């Protein structure tokens, strides 16, 4: 699997606080079946603006190379949608995902103003490919699922957090969004090894048992690879015969 949303670069945002924690997150991810990542530190002026990000990212590259670990690392950002941050994207101060045309964008949890929608489509019209991070957090989508459906039809991609699938309280909603074709990517949004660890394996298995292996492969393997290769993402194929096995354990 390839994790396309994780805060593992040490000491640059609210993710890993040290190289030791970054290495522990890496080891945990490998045990989960992950063999590649797009690291996505926050970009949100003035709090986070990629200070020391490349230098700290290189520490992880060096660790992998020194220890001969077969693992791919790419650099990106999770970019909060604001006027300053949109300007930084156009000035190439904020990073795309793995040096592709893909942007991982973060919206406010409780507000979705015309500005936010206009900014998304402005970037889209400038030939960026847009992925909305952790869409399960945004009230505009949880209260009005037709909005995420509309944006999906207009070429905007959606990323769901693995914990939303794993958690029994939210699993039914997560699987419904996947079944409806609203979700293109599942990622961990890992920040540490305790409260928000980089877990994907259980979410993969739940999706596989619910909708089939092809669907799980699309969300966790194929679409992440398509991001790195700068290709259009796929809509997961649902095996209808499995649609009601929503996993009780």
C-alpha positions in Angstrom: 0.0 0.0 0.0 1.0 3.7 -0.4 0.0 6.2 2.3 -0.7 9.5 0.7 -1.5 11.6 3.8 0.9 11.4 6.7 2.7 13.8 9.0 6.0 11.9 9.5 8.7 14.5 8.8 10.2 15.3 12.2 9.8 18.6 13.9 8.0 20.6 11.2 4.3 20.6 12.2 2.0 18.9 14.7 3.1 15.4 13.5 6.3 13.5 14.5 8.2 15.5 17.1 11.6 13.8 16.5 13.4 11.6 14.1 13.1 8.7 16.5 9.3 9.0 16.4 9.4 9.3 12.6 11.4 6.0 12.4 8.9 4.3 14.7 6.0 5.5 12.5 7.9 4.2 9.5 8.4 0.8 11.1 4.7 0.7 12.1 3.7 1.5 8.6 5.9 -1.2 7.1 4.3 -3.7 9.5 0.9 -2.6 8.2 1.9 -3.5 4.6 2.9 0.0 3.4 5.9 0.3 1.1 5.5 3.9 0.0 4.4 7.3 1.3 3.7 10.9 0.2 4.7 12.9 3.3 2.3 15.8 3.7 3.3 18.3 6.4 0.8 21.1 7.0 1.1 24.3 4.9 -0.8 27.1 6.5 0.8 30.6 6.6 1.9 31.9 9.0 2.0 28.8 11.2 3.5 26.3 8.8 5.3 27.4 5.7 7.7 24.6 4.9 10.6 25.9 7.1 13.2 23.2 7.2 10.9 20.7 5.6 13.3 19.7 2.8 16.2 19.3 5.2 14.1 17.2 7.6 12.7 15.2 4.8 16.2 14.4 3.7 16.9 12.9 7.1 14.3 10.2 6.4 15.7 9.6 2.9 19.2 9.2 4.4 17.8 6.7 7.0 16.1 4.6 4.4 19.2 4.5 2.1 21.6 3.9 5.0 19.6 1.0 6.3 18.8 -0.3 2.8 15.1 -0.3 3.4 13.0 -0.9 0.2 10.6 2.0 0.7 9.5 4.9 -1.5 9.2 8.4 0.0 7.8 11.5 -1.8 7.2 15.0 -0.6 4.0 17.0 -0.6 1.9 19.2 1.7 -1.5 19.3 3.2 -2.5 22.9 2.3 -5.2 24.8 4.1 -7.4 26.7 1.7 -6.8 30.5 2.3 -5.9 33.4 0.1 -2.2 33.4 1.3 -1.9 29.7 0.8 -3.5 29.7 -2.6 -1.0 32.4 -3.7 1.9 30.2 -2.3 0.7 27.3 -4.4 0.9 29.5 -7.6 4.4 30.7 -6.5 5.4 27.1 -6.0 6.2 27.7 -2.3 3.7 25.0 -1.3 4.4 21.5 -2.6 2.3 19.4 -4.8 2.1 15.6 -4.1 5.3 13.9 -5.3 6.1 16.7 -7.7 2.9 15.9 -9.7 0.0 18.2 -10.4 -1.9 16.9 -7.5 -2.7 19.1 -4.5 -3.9 17.8 -1.1 -6.2 20.6 0.2 -7.6 21.0 3.7 -10.9 22.9 4.3 -12.2 24.4 7.6 -14.2 21.7 9.5 -17.2 23.9 10.1 -17.3 26.4 7.3 -17.6 26.2 3.6 -18.0 29.6 2.0 -18.2 30.5 -1.7 -14.5 31.6 -1.4 -13.5 28.0 -0.6 -15.4 26.5 -3.5 -14.1 29.2 -5.9 -10.5 28.7 -4.8 -10.8 24.9 -5.4 -12.2 25.4 -8.9 -9.7 28.2 -9.7 -6.9 25.8 -9.0 -8.6 23.1 -11.0 -9.0 25.4 -13.9 -5.2 26.1 -13.7 -4.7 22.4 -14.4 -4.1 21.3 -10.8 -5.6 18.0 -9.7 -7.4 18.5 -6.4 -7.7 16.0 -3.6 -9.7 17.1 -0.5 -8.1 15.7 2.6 -10.1 13.8 5.3 -13.5 14.7 3.8 -15.3 13.0 6.8 -14.4 16.0 8.9 -16.3 18.6 7.0 -19.8 19.5 8.1 -20.7 20.6 4.6 -20.3 17.0 3.4 -21.7 15.1 6.4 -24.8 17.2 6.4 -25.2 17.5 2.7 -23.7 14.4 1.0 -25.0 15.7 -2.3 -22.3 18.4 -2.2 -19.5 15.9 -2.2 -21.3 14.0 -5.0 -21.5 17.3 -7.0 -17.8 18.0 -6.5 -16.9 14.5 -7.4 -18.8 14.8 -10.7 -16.9 18.0 -11.3 -13.5 16.4 -11.2 -12.6 16.9 -7.5 -11.2 13.9 -5.7 -11.8 12.9 -2.1 -9.6 11.2 0.5 -11.0 9.4 3.5 -9.1 8.7 6.7 -8.5 5.0 7.5 -9.7 5.4 11.1 -13.1 6.5 9.9 -13.5 3.0 8.4 -11.9 1.2 11.3 -14.1 2.9 14.0 -17.3 1.0 14.5 -19.2 4.2 15.2 -18.4 5.7 11.8 -17.8 2.6 9.7 -21.3 2.4 8.2 -21.1 6.0 7.0 -17.6 5.5 5.6 -18.6 2.4 3.7 -21.7 4.1 2.3 -19.5 7.0 0.9 -17.2 4.4 -0.7 -20.2 2.5 -2.1 -21.6 5.7 -3.6 -18.4 6.3 -5.4 -17.5 9.5 -3.5 -14.1 8.3 -2.3 -10.9 7.9 -4.4 -8.2 7.5 -1.7 -7.9 6.1 1.8 -4.9 7.3 3.8 -3.9 7.2 7.5 -3.3 10.9 8.3 -0.9 9.6 10.8 0.7 12.0 13.3 2.4 9.8 15.9 2.5 6.2 17.2 -0.1 6.4 19.9 -3.1 8.8 19.3 -3.0 8.9 15.5 -0.8 6.1 14.3 -0.3 5.3 10.6 -2.7 2.3 10.3 -4.1 1.1 7.0 -4.2 -2.7 7.1 -7.5 -3.2 9.0 -9.2 -0.5 6.9 -8.0 -2.3 3.8 -9.4 -5.6 5.1 -12.8 -4.1 5.9 -13.1 -2.6 2.5 -12.0 -5.8 0.8 -14.6 -7.9 2.7 -17.3 -5.3 2.1 -16.8 -4.5 -1.5 -14.1 -6.9 -2.9 -10.4 -6.8 -3.4 -10.5 -4.7 -6.6 -12.2 -1.9 -4.7 -9.6 -2.1 -1.9 -6.7 -2.2 -4.3 -8.0 0.9 -6.1 -8.3 2.9 -2.9 -5.1 1.8 -1.1 -2.7 0.9 -4.0 -3.7 1.8 -7.5 -5.0 5.4 -7.0 -2.0 6.3 -4.8 0.3 5.1 -7.5 -1.7 7.1 -10.1 -1.1 10.2 -8.0 2.7 9.6 -8.1 2.5 9.0 -11.9 0.3 12.1 -12.3 -2.6 10.2 -13.9 -6.3 10.6 -13.4 -7.8 8.5 -10.5 -10.2 5.7 -10.7 -13.7 5.3 -9.2 -13.6 2.1 -7.1 -15.5 -0.8 -8.5 -18.0 -2.2 -6.0 -18.8 -5.9 -5.9 -22.5 -5.7 -5.2 -22.7 -9.2 -3.8 -20.6 -8.0 -0.8 -22.4 -4.7 -0.2 -24.2 -5.7 3.0 -21.3 -7.4 4.7 -20.4 -4.3 6.7 -18.1 -6.2 9.1 -19.2 -6.6 12.8 -15.7 -7.2 14.3 
